[in-house]
Amino acid sequence: MAFSTNGSRGARGRYRPLAEINVTPLVDVMLVLLIIFMVTAPLMTSGVSVDLPKTNAQPLNNDSQPLTVTIRANGDIWLQDEQIPLPDVVVKLKAIARDNPDRRIFVRGDKELPYGRIMELMGTITQGGFSRVALLAEQPAGRLPPPPVRPARPKPG
């Protein structure tokens, strides 16, 4: 009675193919890529530098691709990353939004700018047919926004 102590050998002494996949190198590479993307993603955001005012308001539900119009302290108007004059704002917005009046437009105004100048820009955008125009503000550091107020329920009885 004979038996083989090597379980990987066949009847004629050949090796059977190894059917295992070593996933450790794959996991290592994926973790390195994940870390690289986590570090570089915040650096990829582009925009015009503006000092936003602070507020405790609740954040709005964001659309997938809102358009951002920025007005700096010196009065320069920027659409995304391009400086444009006030009369051309609506024309450029319509071209980018492809005549979609429901496209969300965020207006970012420097806190040192007079309120009337920001409202002039918002009025120009609204007169152009866009109905979803909102002002952006910055949350104060270290403070959470207040919880939403719920209406009181009447007591049963």
C-alpha positions as CSV (number, residue, x, y, z in Angstrom):
1,M,0.0,0.0,0.0
2,A,1.6,3.2,-1.1
3,F,0.5,6.8,-0.7
4,S,2.0,10.2,-1.6
5,T,2.8,12.7,1.0
6,N,2.9,15.6,-1.5
7,G,-0.7,16.6,-2.2
8,S,0.1,18.9,-5.1
9,R,1.6,16.1,-7.2
10,G,-0.5,14.2,-9.6
11,A,-0.3,10.5,-10.5
12,R,2.7,11.1,-12.8
13,G,4.6,13.5,-10.7
14,R,3.5,16.8,-12.4
15,Y,2.6,19.8,-10.5
16,R,-1.0,21.0,-10.6
17,P,-1.5,24.7,-11.4
18,L,-1.9,27.0,-8.4
19,A,-5.4,28.5,-8.5
20,E,-4.9,31.2,-5.9
21,I,-4.7,34.9,-6.5
22,N,-2.4,36.9,-4.3
23,V,-4.4,40.1,-3.6
24,T,-2.0,41.7,-1.2
25,P,-0.1,43.7,-3.9
26,L,-3.4,44.8,-5.4
27,V,-4.6,46.1,-2.0
28,D,-1.3,47.9,-1.4
29,V,-1.5,49.7,-4.7
30,M,-5.2,50.6,-4.2
31,L,-4.5,52.1,-0.7
32,V,-1.6,54.2,-2.1
33,L,-3.8,55.5,-4.9
34,L,-6.6,56.2,-2.4
35,I,-4.3,58.3,-0.2
36,I,-2.9,60.1,-3.3
37,F,-6.4,61.1,-4.4
38,M,-7.5,62.1,-0.9
39,V,-4.5,64.5,-0.6
40,T,-4.8,66.0,-4.1
41,A,-8.6,66.3,-4.4
42,P,-8.9,69.4,-2.2
43,L,-6.0,71.0,-4.1
44,M,-7.9,70.6,-7.4
45,T,-10.7,73.1,-6.5
46,S,-10.2,76.3,-8.4
47,G,-11.9,79.6,-7.8
48,V,-11.4,83.3,-7.3
49,S,-10.2,84.3,-3.9
50,V,-12.9,86.2,-2.0
51,D,-13.5,86.9,1.7
52,L,-17.0,85.6,2.3
53,P,-19.2,86.7,5.2
54,K,-20.0,84.3,8.0
55,T,-23.5,83.0,8.7
56,N,-25.2,80.2,10.8
57,A,-27.7,79.4,8.1
58,Q,-28.4,75.8,7.1
59,P,-26.7,74.6,3.8
60,L,-28.9,74.3,0.8
61,N,-29.3,71.1,-1.2
62,N,-26.7,71.3,-3.9
63,D,-27.2,70.5,-7.6
64,S,-24.7,68.4,-9.4
65,Q,-23.1,71.3,-11.2
66,P,-24.1,74.8,-9.9
67,L,-22.7,77.8,-11.6
68,T,-20.7,80.3,-9.5
69,V,-20.7,84.0,-10.1
70,T,-18.2,85.9,-7.8
71,I,-18.0,89.6,-7.2
72,R,-14.8,90.8,-5.6
73,A,-14.3,93.7,-3.2
74,N,-13.0,95.9,-6.1
75,G,-16.2,95.2,-8.1
76,D,-14.7,92.7,-10.6
77,I,-17.3,90.0,-11.6
78,W,-16.1,86.5,-12.3
79,L,-18.1,83.6,-13.8
80,Q,-16.5,80.4,-12.7
81,D,-12.8,81.3,-13.4
82,E,-13.3,84.0,-16.1
83,Q,-13.6,87.7,-15.5
84,I,-16.6,89.3,-17.4
85,P,-18.4,92.7,-17.4
86,L,-21.9,93.0,-15.8
87,P,-23.8,93.3,-19.2
88,D,-22.3,90.0,-20.4
89,V,-23.2,87.9,-17.3
90,V,-26.6,86.8,-18.5
91,V,-25.4,86.0,-22.0
92,K,-22.5,83.8,-20.7
93,L,-24.8,82.1,-18.1
94,K,-27.3,81.2,-20.8
95,A,-24.6,79.8,-23.0
96,I,-23.2,77.7,-20.2
97,A,-26.6,76.6,-18.8
98,R,-27.8,75.8,-22.4
99,D,-30.9,77.9,-21.8
100,N,-31.9,75.9,-18.7
101,P,-33.5,78.5,-16.4
102,D,-33.7,75.9,-13.5
103,R,-29.9,75.7,-13.3
104,R,-28.7,76.7,-9.8
105,I,-26.5,79.8,-9.7
106,F,-24.5,80.7,-6.6
107,V,-23.5,84.4,-6.1
108,R,-20.4,84.9,-3.9
109,G,-19.9,88.5,-2.8
110,D,-17.0,89.9,-0.8
111,K,-18.2,91.0,2.7
112,E,-16.6,94.5,2.2
113,L,-18.8,95.1,-0.9
114,P,-21.9,97.2,-0.6
115,Y,-25.1,95.2,-0.5
116,G,-26.6,97.2,-3.3
117,R,-23.8,96.0,-5.7
118,I,-24.5,92.4,-4.9
119,M,-28.3,92.9,-5.4
120,E,-27.6,94.6,-8.7
121,L,-25.8,91.5,-9.9
122,M,-28.5,89.2,-8.6
123,G,-31.2,91.3,-10.2
124,T,-29.4,91.2,-13.5
125,I,-29.2,87.4,-13.3
126,T,-32.9,87.1,-12.3
127,Q,-34.0,89.4,-15.1
128,G,-32.1,87.1,-17.5
129,G,-34.6,84.4,-16.7
130,F,-32.8,82.4,-14.0
131,S,-35.0,81.7,-11.0
132,R,-32.7,79.6,-8.8
133,V,-30.2,82.3,-7.7
134,A,-28.7,82.0,-4.1
135,L,-26.1,83.9,-2.1
136,L,-23.2,81.9,-0.6
137,A,-21.8,82.6,2.9
138,E,-19.1,80.9,4.9
139,Q,-19.8,79.0,8.2
140,P,-18.0,80.4,11.2
141,A,-15.1,78.1,12.3
142,G,-15.8,75.9,15.3
143,R,-19.5,76.6,15.5
144,L,-22.2,74.2,14.3
145,P,-25.3,75.6,12.7
146,P,-28.4,75.6,14.9
147,P,-30.7,72.6,14.7
148,P,-33.8,73.1,12.5
149,V,-36.8,74.3,14.4
150,R,-39.6,71.8,14.5
151,P,-43.2,72.9,15.1
152,A,-44.6,71.9,18.5
153,R,-47.1,69.0,18.4
154,P,-50.3,69.4,20.3
155,K,-50.6,67.2,23.3
156,P,-53.2,64.4,23.0
157,G,-56.1,64.7,25.4
